[in-house]
Amino acid sequence: MFATPSGYVSFIGLALVGISAQAAIAGTEFHRSDREVERYVEAPATGAVLLFKADFEYCTILHTVKEYFDDLDDKNGGKMSRKQSAFQYFSGFEGTGYGNLHPDKCDDILQTRSVDLNWPPVLPHLIRDNPLKIHNIVGVDNTNDVTHYMNSSLVDITGPNGRSTRALYMEMKNNPEGTAVGQNDLTMMFEGEMEPPPLYISYWMKPSTEIYENLIPGMWSWHLISELKAGKDANFRLQVLISTLGTKEGELPSPPVYQLRADSCGLDEETDEFRCSNPQYWSKVVPLTSAEHLKWKRGEWMAVEIYLARNPDDLGDGRFYVSIDGRTIGDLRADDIDPDTERPYVLWDRDETPQSFWILQALYGLRTVPHAVHLDELQFWDDFPCTSPPCVTR
């Protein structure tokens, strides 16, 4: 549900807006094929358009790592593929009004009537072939299968509103002695040299209790909630974290905090090693409330909302907004002054690099304890769907 000036309005009451095969979104045109969505939901408060909505119910399919490698082996003439990394793709459809259908009914609907919001989503400047996917990476030798370290699947669970739902489950399940640098990411990939138009993303996340338990006061430890990268080598990164800050001399260890930060990655001139956080452009730290600490400790559902607009015609124009569980963590404008650096917040790198990909949720394998997260009710809009964010309510 979304907040409006007059209260809350559910999706049932939102208007369906017809569009042609070619739709203009935020000033950027993109093409849709006949099989793709031709109905959108519009937020009455702002006129924002819902571009894609994924509830991960029974007509959505998440393909396995095995299927990915089997396909690669077929393409390679039967040769064994490397097992260090893999993609898991979604297919099927996210139709409105169908509810929790039995999987046997999904094919019947696909063959007999048009459905809304088919996978994969078609969004401005995203790559055409499976733009939203699970990306598994294991930094070990190729004798290790990626499935030994991580697992992603669609599972039944009690959702954020206390009702049964089907959600995306992502897990780092095995990392012996913390030796393998693994990533399990839900990622959307961009193409071309054009900067994507403004985009608002929301979803519900349910972190496992181990994520909070592994945040160690007094040293730099973190869980990456979301990250945007620009450039092949991450010339620029925007990150949303729950983290602990390293303790300076004379300071007491800090409890976990929310942190928004911008930095870059590249080769260190002195060591010739690839390093990130060099330089760190800025960092905004927001202490958690007592209730938020408890939610992370208990592993409860929390809403995440992120809005990003970067204007390629004016590097001083842009907005980066983040809220977690109904509280605004940061609402930064490109021309706002960071009180710590006394410089404007940077939303671009100095080379004006367009977005490369956006990690919506990430699990990293630098920990010996298995940890996981559930995600549900993922939405993409072309603008804020309410006049006074945060927009998501229970």
C-alpha positions in Angstrom: 0.0 0.0 0.0 1.1 3.6 -0.6 0.5 6.7 1.4 -1.3 9.7 -0.2 -2.3 13.0 1.2 -5.8 11.7 2.0 -4.6 8.5 3.6 -3.8 5.1 2.2 -5.0 3.6 -1.1 -4.5 0.0 -2.2 -3.6 -1.2 -5.7 -7.2 -2.3 -6.2 -8.3 1.3 -6.4 -5.5 2.4 -8.7 -6.3 3.2 -12.3 -5.2 1.0 -15.2 -3.6 3.1 -17.9 -3.4 1.9 -21.5 -0.2 2.5 -23.4 1.0 1.9 -27.0 3.8 -0.4 -28.0 6.2 2.5 -27.7 6.2 4.2 -24.2 7.9 7.4 -23.2 9.2 7.3 -19.6 10.9 10.2 -17.9 11.7 11.6 -21.3 13.3 8.4 -22.6 11.6 6.2 -25.2 11.9 2.4 -25.2 10.1 -0.3 -27.2 8.0 -3.1 -26.0 7.1 -6.2 -28.0 3.6 -7.5 -28.5 4.0 -10.1 -25.8 5.1 -7.6 -23.2 3.0 -5.4 -20.8 0.4 -3.1 -22.3 -1.2 -2.1 -19.0 0.2 0.0 -16.3 -0.8 1.2 -12.9 -0.7 4.9 -12.2 -0.4 6.4 -8.7 -3.2 9.0 -8.4 -1.2 11.2 -6.0 1.7 11.9 -8.3 1.0 10.3 -11.7 4.0 8.0 -11.3 3.8 4.9 -13.5 4.4 1.4 -12.1 6.9 -0.2 -14.5 7.2 -3.7 -12.9 5.9 -5.5 -9.9 7.2 -8.9 -8.7 5.4 -10.8 -5.8 7.3 -14.0 -6.8 4.1 -16.1 -6.7 3.5 -19.4 -8.4 3.6 -18.3 -12.0 7.1 -16.9 -11.5 10.0 -19.4 -12.1 13.5 -19.0 -10.8 15.8 -21.2 -12.8 18.5 -23.1 -11.0 22.3 -22.9 -11.2 22.3 -26.4 -12.6 20.1 -25.2 -15.5 22.5 -22.4 -16.1 25.6 -24.7 -16.3 23.7 -27.3 -18.4 22.9 -24.6 -20.9 26.5 -23.4 -21.0 27.7 -27.0 -21.5 25.4 -27.4 -24.4 26.7 -24.2 -26.0 30.3 -25.4 -25.4 29.8 -28.7 -27.0 29.5 -30.7 -23.9 32.7 -29.3 -22.2 32.4 -28.7 -18.5 31.8 -25.0 -17.6 33.6 -23.2 -14.9 31.8 -23.3 -11.6 33.0 -20.1 -10.0 30.1 -18.0 -11.0 26.6 -18.4 -12.3 23.4 -16.5 -13.2 19.9 -17.6 -12.1 17.2 -16.2 -14.4 13.5 -15.5 -13.8 10.7 -16.5 -16.2 6.9 -16.8 -16.2 4.7 -13.9 -15.3 3.6 -11.7 -12.5 -0.1 -11.3 -13.4 -2.5 -9.2 -11.5 -5.7 -10.8 -10.1 -4.5 -14.4 -10.2 -3.4 -14.9 -6.6 -1.5 -17.9 -5.5 -2.2 -20.2 -8.5 -1.1 -23.8 -8.5 1.8 -24.1 -10.9 -0.2 -26.4 -13.2 -2.5 -23.5 -14.0 0.2 -21.0 -15.1 0.8 -22.5 -18.6 -3.0 -22.6 -19.2 -3.3 -18.9 -18.5 -0.2 -18.0 -20.6 -1.8 -19.8 -23.6 -5.3 -18.6 -23.3 -5.1 -14.9 -22.3 -2.8 -12.0 -22.1 -1.2 -11.4 -18.7 0.4 -8.4 -17.0 4.0 -8.0 -16.2 5.7 -10.9 -17.9 9.3 -11.7 -16.9 11.8 -10.4 -17.7 10.9 -6.7 -16.9 11.4 -4.2 -19.6 12.8 -1.0 -18.1 14.6 2.0 -19.7 18.2 1.2 -20.6 18.2 -2.2 -19.0 19.8 -5.0 -21.1 17.1 -6.8 -23.1 18.2 -10.4 -22.2 17.2 -11.1 -18.6 18.1 -7.7 -17.1 17.1 -8.7 -13.5 18.8 -11.8 -12.2 20.5 -13.6 -9.4 24.3 -13.3 -9.8 26.4 -15.9 -7.9 30.2 -15.4 -7.6 32.7 -17.5 -5.7 36.4 -16.4 -5.7 38.0 -19.8 -5.4 39.5 -22.3 -7.9 37.2 -23.8 -10.5 37.0 -27.2 -8.8 34.4 -25.7 -6.4 30.8 -25.6 -7.4 29.0 -22.3 -6.7 26.1 -24.2 -5.2 28.4 -25.4 -2.4 28.5 -21.8 -1.1 25.1 -20.3 -1.9 21.5 -21.0 -2.6 18.6 -18.9 -4.1 15.1 -20.2 -4.5 11.4 -19.2 -4.2 9.9 -20.4 -0.9 6.6 -20.2 1.0 6.7 -17.9 4.1 4.6 -15.6 6.2 4.9 -12.2 4.6 5.2 -8.7 5.9 1.4 -8.4 6.4 1.1 -11.7 8.3 -0.3 -13.6 5.4 1.1 -16.5 3.5 3.2 -15.5 0.6 5.9 -16.8 -1.8 9.2 -14.9 -1.5 12.7 -14.9 -3.0 15.1 -16.6 -0.6 18.9 -15.8 -0.9 21.5 -17.6 1.2 25.2 -17.8 1.7 25.1 -21.2 3.2 28.7 -22.5 3.5 32.0 -20.7 3.7 34.6 -22.9 5.5 36.8 -20.7 7.7 35.9 -17.6 5.7 38.3 -18.5 2.9 36.0 -17.9 -0.1 35.0 -14.4 -1.2 31.5 -15.1 -2.4 28.6 -12.9 -3.5 24.9 -13.7 -3.9 23.3 -10.7 -5.5 20.0 -9.7 -7.0 21.2 -7.5 -9.8 19.8 -5.5 -12.7 22.1 -4.7 -15.5 22.2 -1.6 -17.7 23.4 -1.3 -21.3 24.8 1.4 -23.5 26.2 4.8 -22.8 23.0 6.5 -21.8 22.2 7.4 -18.2 18.9 5.7 -17.2 16.1 8.1 -16.2 15.0 8.5 -12.6 13.9 5.3 -10.9 12.1 4.5 -7.6 12.5 0.9 -6.2 10.8 -0.6 -3.2 10.7 -4.1 -1.7 10.3 -5.9 1.6 13.3 -7.6 3.1 13.5 -10.1 6.0 17.2 -10.6 7.0 18.3 -13.6 8.9 19.3 -13.0 12.5 22.9 -13.9 11.6 23.3 -10.7 9.6 22.9 -8.5 12.6 24.9 -10.9 14.9 27.9 -10.7 12.5 28.1 -6.9 12.8 30.9 -6.4 15.2 31.2 -3.1 17.1 34.7 -1.7 17.1 35.6 -2.9 13.6 34.4 -2.2 10.1 31.7 -4.8 9.4 28.6 -4.4 7.2 25.7 -5.9 5.3 25.1 -4.4 1.8 21.4 -3.5 1.4 21.8 -2.0 -2.0 24.6 -0.7 -4.3 24.7 1.1 -7.6 27.9 0.9 -9.7 28.9 3.0 -12.6 31.6 1.8 -15.0 33.0 -1.6 -15.6 35.5 -1.4 -12.8 33.1 0.4 -10.4 34.5 3.9 -11.2 31.8 5.1 -8.8 29.6 3.4 -6.2 26.6 4.5 -4.2 25.9 2.2 -1.3 23.2 1.6 1.3 24.6 -0.4 4.3 23.9 -1.4 7.9 27.4 -1.3 9.3 29.6 -0.8 12.3 32.3 1.9 12.1 35.9 1.3 12.9 36.7 2.7 16.4 39.2 5.6 16.5 41.6 6.0 19.4 39.7 7.0 22.6 36.3 6.2 21.2 33.9 3.5 22.4 32.9 0.8 19.8 29.9 2.0 17.9 26.7 -0.2 17.6 25.4 -0.9 14.1 24.2 2.2 12.1 22.7 2.9 8.7 25.2 4.3 6.3 24.9 5.9 2.9 28.2 6.4 1.1 29.8 7.2 -2.2 33.3 5.9 -3.3 35.2 4.5 -6.2 37.3 1.5 -7.1 40.4 1.3 -9.2 44.1 0.4 -9.2 46.1 1.6 -6.3 49.1 3.5 -7.8 51.4 2.4 -5.0 50.6 -1.3 -4.7 49.1 -1.8 -8.2 46.2 -3.7 -6.5 42.6 -3.2 -7.3 41.0 -1.4 -4.3 37.7 0.2 -3.5 36.9 3.1 -1.2 39.6 5.1 -2.8 38.6 7.9 -2.6 35.6 7.9 -0.4 33.6 10.9 -1.6 31.2 11.1 1.4 29.5 9.1 4.1 26.2 9.8 5.9 25.7 7.8 9.1 22.3 7.5 10.8 22.0 5.7 14.2 19.4 3.0 14.5 16.5 3.4 16.9 15.9 0.9 19.6 13.0 -0.6 17.7 15.2 -0.9 14.5 17.9 -2.7 16.5 15.3 -5.2 17.7 13.9 -5.8 14.2 17.4 -6.7 12.8 18.1 -8.9 15.9 14.8 -10.7 15.4 15.0 -10.9 11.6 11.7 -9.1 11.0 10.3 -7.8 7.7 11.4 -4.2 6.8 10.5 -2.1 3.8 13.3 -0.6 1.6 12.7 2.4 -0.7 15.3 3.9 -2.9 15.0 6.7 -5.5 17.8 7.8 -7.7 18.0 10.5 -10.3 21.3 11.5 -11.9 21.2 14.2 -14.6 23.8 13.7 -17.3 23.3 17.2 -18.5 24.1 18.8 -15.1 26.3 17.0 -12.6 25.0 19.3 -9.9 21.4 18.1 -10.4 20.3 14.9 -8.9 18.6 13.2 -5.9 19.4 10.1 -3.8 16.6 9.1 -1.4 16.6 6.1 0.9 14.1 4.9 3.6 14.1 1.8 5.6 11.0 0.5 7.4 9.1 3.8 7.0 12.0 6.1 8.2 13.9 8.4 5.8 17.6 7.6 6.2 18.8 10.1 3.6 17.3 12.5 1.1 20.4 13.9 -0.6 20.5 16.4 -3.5 23.6 16.7 -5.6 24.0 20.4 -4.7 23.5 19.8 -0.9 26.6 20.4 1.2 28.0 17.5 3.2 28.6 18.9 6.7 31.7 16.6 7.1 33.5 17.5 3.9 31.9 20.9 3.4 31.6 19.9 -0.3 28.5 19.0 -2.4 27.3 15.4 -2.3 28.7 13.5 -5.3 26.3 11.4 -7.3 28.7 11.0 -10.2 32.3 10.1 -10.8 34.6 12.7 -12.4 34.4 10.8 -15.7 30.6 11.1 -15.8 30.3 7.3 -16.2 26.7 6.1 -16.8 25.2 3.4 -14.5 26.4 -0.1 -15.1 24.3 -2.2 -12.7 22.3 -1.9 -9.6 22.5 -4.5 -6.8 19.1 -4.6 -5.1 20.3 -6.9 -2.3 23.7 -8.6 -1.7 25.1 -11.3 0.5 28.8 -11.5 0.9 30.8 -14.6 1.9 33.5 -13.2 4.1 31.8 -14.7 7.1 31.9 -18.2 8.5 28.3 -18.2 9.7 25.6 -18.9 7.1 23.3 -15.9 6.5 20.3 -15.2 4.3 17.5 -12.8 3.4 14.0 -13.0 2.1 12.7 -10.5 -0.4 9.1 -9.8 -1.5 6.8 -7.2 -3.2 9.5 -5.8 -5.5 8.3 -2.7 -7.4 9.8 -0.3 -10.0 8.2 3.1 -10.6 9.3 6.0 -12.8 8.9 8.4 -9.9 7.7 8.5 -6.3 4.2 7.0 -6.1 3.3 9.3 -3.2 3.7 13.0 -2.5 5.5 12.7 0.9 7.9 9.7 1.0 8.4 7.2 2.5 5.6 5.6 0.5 5.4 2.0 1.7 3.1 1.2 4.6 1.9 -2.1 6.1 
